[in-house]
Amino acid sequence: MIFVDTIHLHAGLFPNRPAIIMADRRVTYRMLSDEIHWVSARLHQAGFRSGDMVIVDIENPIRHFTLVSALMNLGMVSMTASGSITEVPEVGITAVLASRTMATPQAMRLVVVDDRWFQPLDDAAYPIDPASRDPNRLIMFGLTSGTTGQQKAIPFTVGEFDLRLRNLMLYHGAPGTERDLVLIGFASQWALSETARALASARTVCLARNAEEAVRLIDLYQVGVILGSPQQFAGLLAALDEAPVSCASVRLASLAGAMLGAELAAGIRKRITPLVLVGYGSTEAGKTALASLDTVEMIPGGVGHIVPSARLEIVDDEDNAVAPGASGRVRIIAAGGGRPYERGTLYPDRTPDWFYPGDLGHLTAEGLLVIEGRTDELINAGGLKVAPDRVEELVAGRRDIADAAAFAVRGAGGFDQIWLAIVQRQPVQPDELIAFCRRRSETLAPVRIVVVDAIPRNAMGKVERAKLKALAGR
């Protein structure tokens, strides 16, 4: 049994229950099950077979999820991509399934998935490969880039994806609610997993293309849970300023992907819900730590207690575990050690091993994980190592700044200089802003301000600082 089999089960048990809701469409479990069958048949008619590896780039989120589910159903391997197909890792992809015409590498066949794919057809027969339900068989790739911008493909087997969903169900603390609003786009493995988790539990998933749609869905469908990154919640609060609606139905806000600032946390509690959960995880290792905001808000960098399914250590440069309170590198046991896929097999080696996400931190005596920064992001400013988020906190709360991100630029003396990129709400004088930061902290203040249209972020909301450095070099 695989995830998609639960959709067909719920279609029989709860045929008229809404499965997925968007601003312009509502799909029941029966409708979703039927469309998965129709798309499976279309794929078979188009010549696709079990074991084929394809990229999925469908703009409509419901259709995207339906297509990914149909690929699982047939035993095919999917990779979700958005944007330039030429940038995806080489893993043996043979086709691109897209909702529009696009340029693809010569070795990849382009198939445009139009409206007909989601409609009934006379001959809807297709074979099911028994091997497609093997727990050790490859089922999909999750793309991750951390903060480097260099994508790598993380393989997921049938069993790993199933375990990921089971763990998410265990840590989804929202009793008495039925509708989850997912703010994350499907370019993230997190969004796909959370949507599958909700549907496997026979819940209703609300999907929004933007913050304005999210506000309408909260108002119309009495959403109980909202999931997203801090950046996405900041956008939601801004949309609520423009179109105030009641969020009385919301019982839980669940955030991950980046650190949650004090001002944003206060806004979420005041405008959306007092119950806020923060989490720490990765594509490679899944959810690793979890806590209520009440537990961590007085501890800068606190991200939660280690969940029962995870094993995490703080180690020194020689990989020796350090004592509670001592700083070091974070490492987590993950399937395959979080290593990218090596082309050539449907049964990759997923032996558990240590995965190093690139974070620095410590564990308190009570077992709380505190993240201090990233090994690849620390700014060595004249011998003082500075975490970028501490610089960003200097300007948090300024009404003339919509977004900000700190990064390092090598100075003439060979040391890193602290630069700060900002997105303006109102005109900002760089000299005044630098002086403002110096009044708050002489050691953390930036030496240069760069005004940009948008801070480059990945699908999880994490700043892509390498791209900021490239912008600064122009």
C-alpha positions as CSV (number, residue, x, y, z in Angstrom):
1,M,0.0,0.0,0.0
2,I,1.2,3.5,-0.8
3,F,-0.1,7.0,-0.1
4,V,-2.3,7.2,-3.2
5,D,-4.1,4.1,-2.1
6,T,-5.5,6.0,0.9
7,I,-7.0,8.6,-1.5
8,H,-9.0,5.8,-3.2
9,L,-10.0,4.4,0.2
10,H,-11.3,7.8,1.4
11,A,-13.2,8.2,-1.9
12,G,-15.2,5.2,-0.9
13,L,-15.6,6.2,2.7
14,F,-16.1,10.0,2.4
15,P,-16.9,10.6,-1.3
16,N,-18.3,14.1,-0.9
17,R,-15.9,15.4,1.7
18,P,-13.7,18.2,0.3
19,A,-10.2,17.0,-0.2
20,I,-8.5,20.1,-1.6
21,I,-9.9,23.7,-1.7
22,M,-8.6,26.7,-3.6
23,A,-10.1,30.1,-4.2
24,D,-11.6,29.0,-7.5
25,R,-12.1,25.3,-7.1
26,R,-13.2,22.6,-4.7
27,V,-12.3,19.0,-5.2
28,T,-13.9,16.1,-3.2
29,Y,-12.2,12.8,-2.4
30,R,-14.3,11.1,-5.1
31,M,-13.3,13.7,-7.7
32,L,-9.6,13.5,-6.7
33,S,-9.6,9.7,-6.9
34,D,-11.3,9.8,-10.3
35,E,-8.8,12.3,-11.6
36,I,-5.9,10.2,-10.4
37,H,-7.3,7.3,-12.3
38,W,-7.8,9.3,-15.5
39,V,-4.3,10.9,-15.4
40,S,-2.8,7.4,-14.7
41,A,-4.5,6.2,-17.9
42,R,-3.4,9.2,-19.9
43,L,0.2,8.6,-18.8
44,H,0.0,5.0,-19.8
45,Q,-1.4,6.0,-23.2
46,A,1.4,8.5,-23.6
47,G,3.9,5.7,-23.4
48,F,5.1,6.1,-19.8
49,R,5.9,3.0,-17.8
50,S,6.8,2.0,-14.3
51,G,10.3,3.1,-13.3
52,D,10.4,6.1,-15.7
53,M,11.8,9.3,-14.1
54,V,10.0,12.6,-14.9
55,I,10.0,16.2,-13.9
56,V,6.6,17.8,-12.9
57,D,6.1,21.5,-13.5
58,I,2.4,22.2,-13.3
59,E,1.3,25.7,-12.3
60,N,-2.1,24.7,-10.8
61,P,-1.4,23.2,-7.4
62,I,-4.4,20.8,-7.4
63,R,-3.4,19.4,-10.8
64,H,0.2,19.3,-9.8
65,F,-0.6,17.1,-6.8
66,T,-3.0,15.0,-8.8
67,L,-0.3,14.3,-11.4
68,V,2.3,13.4,-8.8
69,S,-0.2,11.0,-7.2
70,A,-0.8,9.4,-10.6
71,L,2.9,8.9,-11.1
72,M,3.1,7.2,-7.7
73,N,0.2,5.0,-8.7
74,L,2.0,3.8,-11.8
75,G,5.3,3.3,-10.1
76,M,7.0,6.2,-11.8
77,V,9.5,8.5,-10.1
78,S,8.8,12.2,-9.9
79,M,10.8,15.3,-9.3
80,T,9.0,18.6,-8.7
81,A,10.7,21.6,-10.4
82,S,9.8,25.1,-11.1
83,G,11.6,27.5,-13.4
84,S,14.7,26.5,-15.4
85,I,14.7,22.8,-16.1
86,T,18.4,23.0,-17.1
87,E,19.4,23.6,-13.5
88,V,18.1,20.3,-12.0
89,P,20.6,17.7,-11.1
90,E,21.3,14.9,-13.6
91,V,19.6,11.8,-12.2
92,G,18.2,10.1,-15.4
93,I,15.1,12.2,-16.1
94,T,13.6,11.3,-19.5
95,A,10.6,13.6,-19.7
96,V,9.1,16.8,-18.5
97,L,5.4,17.0,-17.7
98,A,4.4,20.7,-17.9
99,S,1.3,22.8,-18.2
100,R,3.0,25.0,-20.9
101,T,5.5,24.8,-23.7
102,M,9.1,25.3,-22.5
103,A,12.6,24.6,-23.5
104,T,14.0,21.3,-22.2
105,P,17.4,19.5,-22.5
106,Q,17.7,17.5,-25.7
107,A,17.5,14.2,-23.8
108,M,14.2,15.1,-22.2
109,R,10.8,14.7,-23.9
110,L,8.3,17.4,-23.3
111,V,4.7,16.5,-22.7
112,V,2.2,19.3,-22.2
113,V,-0.5,18.3,-19.7
114,D,-3.7,20.2,-20.7
115,D,-7.3,20.1,-19.5
116,R,-8.1,16.8,-21.3
117,W,-5.8,14.9,-18.9
118,F,-8.2,15.6,-16.0
119,Q,-11.4,14.6,-17.8
120,P,-13.0,11.2,-18.2
121,L,-11.9,9.0,-21.1
122,D,-13.4,5.9,-22.7
123,D,-10.5,3.6,-22.1
124,A,-9.2,4.3,-18.5
125,A,-7.4,0.9,-18.2
126,Y,-3.7,0.8,-17.1
127,P,-1.5,-1.8,-15.4
128,I,-0.2,-1.6,-11.8
129,D,3.3,-2.8,-11.3
130,P,3.4,-4.8,-8.0
131,A,7.0,-3.7,-7.5
132,S,5.8,-0.1,-7.3
133,R,4.6,-0.8,-3.7
134,D,7.9,-2.2,-2.6
135,P,9.1,-0.1,0.5
136,N,12.7,0.0,-0.8
137,R,11.8,1.2,-4.3
138,L,12.5,4.8,-5.4
139,I,9.3,6.9,-5.6
140,M,10.3,10.6,-5.8
141,F,13.1,13.1,-5.5
142,G,13.1,16.1,-3.2
143,L,15.1,19.1,-4.4
144,T,17.1,21.0,-1.8
145,S,19.6,23.8,-2.1
146,G,20.2,25.0,1.5
147,T,21.5,28.5,1.1
148,T,24.0,27.8,-1.6
149,G,21.6,27.9,-4.6
150,Q,23.2,24.6,-5.8
151,Q,20.4,22.1,-6.1
152,K,20.8,18.4,-5.1
153,A,18.3,15.6,-5.5
154,I,17.4,13.7,-2.4
155,P,15.9,10.2,-3.1
156,F,12.7,9.0,-1.3
157,T,11.7,5.4,-1.3
158,V,8.1,4.2,-0.9
159,G,8.8,3.3,2.7
160,E,10.6,6.6,3.5
161,F,7.8,8.7,2.2
162,D,5.3,6.6,4.2
163,L,7.3,7.0,7.3
164,R,7.6,10.8,6.7
165,L,3.8,11.1,6.6
166,R,3.3,8.9,9.7
167,N,5.8,11.1,11.7
168,L,4.0,14.3,10.5
169,M,0.7,12.9,11.7
170,L,2.2,12.2,15.1
171,Y,3.5,15.8,15.5
172,H,0.4,17.5,14.1
173,G,-1.1,18.9,17.3
174,A,-4.4,20.4,16.3
175,P,-7.3,18.4,17.7
176,G,-10.8,19.5,16.8
177,T,-9.9,21.0,13.4
178,E,-10.5,19.6,9.9
179,R,-9.0,22.1,7.5
180,D,-5.3,22.9,7.0
181,L,-4.1,25.9,5.0
182,V,-0.8,25.2,3.4
183,L,1.1,28.4,2.5
184,I,4.1,26.6,1.1
185,G,4.4,26.1,-2.6
186,F,4.9,22.7,-4.2
187,A,8.5,23.5,-5.2
188,S,9.2,22.4,-1.6
189,Q,9.1,18.8,-0.4
190,W,7.6,20.1,2.8
191,A,4.5,21.3,1.0
192,L,4.0,17.9,-0.8
193,S,4.5,16.0,2.5
194,E,2.1,18.2,4.5
195,T,-0.6,18.0,1.8
196,A,-0.2,14.2,1.6
197,R,-0.2,14.0,5.4
198,A,-3.5,15.8,5.6
199,L,-5.2,13.8,2.9
200,A,-4.0,10.5,4.3
201,S,-5.8,11.6,7.5
202,A,-9.0,12.4,5.5
203,R,-8.6,16.1,6.3
204,T,-9.3,19.0,4.0
205,V,-6.3,20.9,2.5
206,C,-6.7,24.6,1.5
207,L,-4.1,25.8,-1.0
208,A,-3.4,29.5,-1.7
209,R,-1.4,30.9,-4.6
210,N,-0.7,34.1,-2.6
211,A,-1.4,35.8,0.7
212,E,-4.5,37.5,-0.6
213,E,-6.1,34.1,-1.5
214,A,-5.0,32.7,1.9
215,V,-7.0,35.5,3.6
216,R,-10.1,34.7,1.6
217,L,-9.8,30.9,2.3
218,I,-9.5,31.6,6.1
219,D,-12.7,33.7,5.9
220,L,-14.7,31.4,3.7
221,Y,-13.8,28.0,5.0
222,Q,-13.0,28.5,8.7
223,V,-9.4,27.2,8.5
224,G,-8.2,25.5,11.7
225,V,-4.5,25.1,11.0
226,I,-2.0,27.3,9.0
227,L,1.4,25.9,7.9
228,G,4.2,28.0,6.4
229,S,7.5,29.7,6.8
230,P,8.0,32.9,8.7
231,Q,8.3,34.8,5.5
232,Q,4.9,33.4,4.3
233,F,3.3,34.4,7.7
234,A,4.7,37.9,7.3
235,G,3.0,38.1,3.9
236,L,-0.2,36.8,5.5
237,L,-0.2,39.5,8.2
238,A,0.4,42.2,5.5
239,A,-2.6,40.8,3.5
240,L,-4.7,40.9,6.7
241,D,-3.8,44.6,7.0
242,E,-5.3,45.2,3.6
243,A,-8.3,42.9,4.0
244,P,-9.1,42.3,7.7
245,V,-11.0,39.1,8.4
246,S,-11.6,37.1,11.5
247,C,-9.1,34.4,12.3
248,A,-11.2,33.0,15.2
249,S,-11.3,29.6,13.6
250,V,-7.5,29.2,13.5
251,R,-6.4,26.9,16.4
252,L,-2.8,26.5,15.4
253,A,0.0,28.3,13.4
254,S,2.9,25.9,12.6
255,L,6.1,27.4,11.3
256,A,9.4,26.1,10.1
257,G,12.0,26.9,7.4
258,A,13.7,29.9,9.1
259,M,14.0,31.6,12.4
260,L,10.9,33.4,13.8
261,G,11.6,36.9,14.9
262,A,10.0,38.4,18.0
263,E,7.9,41.0,16.2
264,L,6.5,38.5,13.7
265,A,5.7,36.1,16.6
266,A,3.8,38.8,18.4
267,G,1.9,39.7,15.2
268,I,0.9,36.1,14.7
269,R,-0.3,35.7,18.3
270,K,-2.3,38.9,18.1
271,R,-3.8,38.7,14.6
272,I,-4.1,34.9,13.9
273,T,-3.8,32.6,16.9
274,P,-2.1,32.5,20.3
275,L,-1.0,28.8,19.8
276,V,2.2,28.8,17.7
277,L,4.4,25.8,17.1
278,V,7.9,26.2,15.7
279,G,9.8,23.4,14.1
280,Y,13.3,22.5,12.8
281,G,13.8,20.1,9.9
282,S,15.2,19.4,6.5
283,T,14.4,17.7,3.3
284,E,17.1,15.1,4.1
285,A,16.1,14.3,7.7
286,G,12.5,15.5,8.0
287,K,11.1,17.1,11.2
288,T,13.7,16.9,13.8
289,A,12.7,19.4,16.6
290,L,9.4,20.9,17.7
291,A,8.2,23.2,20.5
292,S,5.5,25.7,21.3
293,L,6.5,29.3,21.0
294,D,5.9,29.7,24.7
295,T,8.8,27.3,25.3
296,V,11.4,28.9,23.1
297,E,10.5,32.6,22.8
298,M,12.8,33.6,25.7
299,I,15.7,31.6,24.3
300,P,17.3,33.3,21.2
301,G,17.7,30.6,18.5
302,G,15.6,28.1,20.3
303,V,13.8,25.8,17.8
304,G,12.4,22.9,19.9
305,H,13.0,19.6,21.6
306,I,14.2,16.7,19.6
307,V,11.2,14.6,18.4
308,P,11.1,10.9,19.4
309,S,11.7,9.7,15.8
310,A,14.9,11.7,15.4
311,R,18.5,11.3,16.6
312,L,20.6,14.5,16.8
313,E,24.0,15.3,18.3
314,I,26.2,18.4,18.7
315,V,29.8,17.6,17.8
316,D,33.1,19.3,17.6
317,D,35.4,19.5,14.5
318,E,36.6,15.9,15.2
319,D,33.0,14.6,15.4
320,N,33.1,14.1,19.2
321,A,29.9,14.7,21.0
322,V,30.0,17.8,23.2
323,A,28.4,18.4,26.6
324,P,25.0,20.2,27.0
325,G,25.5,23.9,26.6
326,A,28.6,23.6,24.5
327,S,28.5,24.8,20.9
328,G,29.3,22.7,17.9
329,R,28.1,21.4,14.6
330,V,24.6,19.8,14.4
331,R,24.4,16.3,12.9
332,I,21.3,14.1,12.5
333,I,20.8,10.5,11.5
334,A,19.1,10.4,8.1
335,A,18.3,7.8,5.5
336,G,21.4,7.5,3.2
337,G,23.1,10.2,5.3
338,G,21.3,12.9,3.4
339,R,23.5,12.2,0.4
340,P,22.2,13.1,-3.1
341,Y,21.0,10.4,-5.5
342,E,23.5,8.4,-7.5
343,R,22.1,7.7,-10.9
344,G,21.4,4.2,-12.0
345,T,19.0,2.4,-9.7
346,L,15.5,2.2,-8.5
347,Y,16.7,0.7,-5.2
348,P,19.2,3.3,-3.8
349,D,21.3,2.6,-0.7
350,R,19.4,4.3,2.2
351,T,21.4,3.0,5.1
352,P,21.0,5.5,7.9
353,D,24.1,7.7,8.5
354,W,25.0,11.1,9.9
355,F,23.8,14.1,7.9
356,Y,25.3,17.5,8.6
357,P,22.8,20.3,7.7
358,G,25.4,23.0,8.1
359,D,24.0,24.5,11.4
360,L,25.9,25.5,14.5
361,G,24.1,25.2,17.8
362,H,23.9,23.6,21.2
363,L,21.6,21.5,23.4
364,T,20.5,22.9,26.7
365,A,20.5,20.8,29.8
366,E,16.7,20.3,29.3
367,G,17.3,19.0,25.7
368,L,16.2,22.1,23.8
369,L,18.0,22.7,20.5
370,V,19.4,26.2,20.0
371,I,20.6,27.2,16.6
372,E,23.4,29.8,16.6
373,G,24.0,30.1,12.9
374,R,25.2,28.3,9.9
375,T,28.8,27.1,9.3
376,D,28.7,28.4,5.7
377,E,27.1,31.8,6.6
378,L,29.0,33.1,9.7
379,I,30.5,36.4,8.9
380,N,34.1,36.6,10.1
381,A,34.2,40.4,10.7
382,G,37.8,41.1,11.8
383,G,38.0,37.9,13.9
384,L,34.5,38.2,15.4
385,K,32.2,35.6,14.0
386,V,28.7,37.0,13.5
387,A,25.5,35.1,12.6
388,P,23.6,37.0,9.8
389,D,20.2,36.8,11.6
390,R,21.6,38.8,14.6
391,V,22.4,41.6,12.1
392,E,18.9,41.4,10.6
393,E,17.4,41.7,14.1
394,L,18.8,45.2,14.3
395,V,16.3,46.5,11.7
396,A,13.4,44.2,12.6
397,G,10.3,46.2,13.3
398,R,11.2,49.3,11.2
399,R,8.1,50.2,9.2
400,D,10.2,51.6,6.3
401,I,11.8,48.1,5.7
402,A,9.8,45.3,4.3
403,D,12.5,42.7,4.3
404,A,16.3,42.4,5.1
405,A,19.1,40.0,4.9
406,A,22.8,40.3,6.0
407,F,25.7,38.8,4.1
408,A,29.5,38.9,4.0
409,V,31.6,40.6,1.4
410,R,35.4,40.3,1.5
411,G,37.0,43.6,2.2
412,A,40.4,45.0,1.1
413,G,42.1,43.8,4.3
414,G,41.0,40.2,3.7
415,F,38.4,40.2,6.3
416,D,34.6,39.9,5.8
417,Q,32.6,43.0,5.9
418,I,28.9,43.0,7.0
419,W,26.6,44.2,4.3
420,L,22.8,44.4,4.6
421,A,20.3,44.1,1.7
422,I,17.0,45.7,2.3
423,V,13.6,45.9,0.5
424,Q,12.1,49.3,1.1
425,R,8.5,50.1,2.1
426,Q,9.5,53.8,2.2
427,P,12.7,55.5,1.1
428,V,15.6,54.7,3.4
429,Q,18.8,56.7,3.8
430,P,21.7,54.2,4.0
431,D,23.8,56.4,6.3
432,E,20.9,56.9,8.7
433,L,20.2,53.2,8.7
434,I,23.9,52.3,9.4
435,A,23.9,54.9,12.3
436,F,20.7,53.4,13.6
437,C,22.3,49.9,13.7
438,R,25.4,51.2,15.3
439,R,23.4,52.7,18.2
440,R,22.0,49.3,18.8
441,S,25.2,47.3,18.3
442,E,28.6,48.7,17.2
443,T,29.9,45.2,16.5
444,L,26.9,44.0,14.5
445,A,26.2,47.1,12.4
446,P,26.6,46.8,8.7
447,V,29.1,48.9,6.8
448,R,27.1,49.0,3.6
449,I,23.4,49.0,2.7
450,V,22.2,47.5,-0.6
451,V,18.6,48.2,-1.8
452,V,17.1,45.3,-3.7
453,D,13.6,44.6,-5.2
454,A,13.3,41.3,-3.3
455,I,15.5,39.1,-1.0
456,P,16.3,35.9,-2.9
457,R,14.9,33.0,-0.9
458,N,14.4,29.3,-1.6
459,A,11.0,27.5,-1.3
460,M,11.3,27.2,2.4
461,G,11.8,30.9,2.9
462,K,15.6,30.7,3.6
463,V,17.8,33.5,2.4
464,E,20.0,32.5,-0.6
465,R,23.0,34.6,0.5
466,A,25.2,33.5,-2.4
467,K,22.8,35.2,-4.7
468,L,23.0,38.4,-2.6
469,K,26.8,38.3,-2.9
470,A,26.4,38.0,-6.7
471,L,24.1,41.0,-6.8
472,A,26.5,43.0,-4.7
473,G,29.3,42.2,-7.1
474,R,27.6,43.7,-10.1
